[in-house]
Amino acid sequence: MKKRNAPGELELIILQKLQLCKQATVSELEKELNNTYAYTTILTVLSRMHSKKLVKRIKIGRQFVYSAQKEQNLSILNRIKQKLFGGQTSGMIQYLINSSDKISKKELEEIEKIIKRYKHES
């Protein structure tokens, strides 16, 4: 059987939570996920994510604290960009904008700020 390297749905949800809170224990993630998944399920998924190098962990006391592995997450996004959008960032952004039900004026302003900041940095 072929080994799967792409993150699954729960892995993506956990990555999103780790991006927001920077680092978390299994118990903290369980609470962040509104106790939708069992502690053991989250632990198993995090262990698999660690072996895929999607997250890193450090042992503090008797438990691990997990954080997103930024380089790996960027690699996943770059692979998606290459495969689905021919390497074009603009195509990827256009897809994200078009796939949203409705983008609020506030979100559009935030996107504009990001683009302006990026233009000034380049």
Beta strands, then each sheet from edge to edge (+ up, - down):
strand 1: 55-60
strand 2: 63-68
sheet 1: 1+ 2-
end
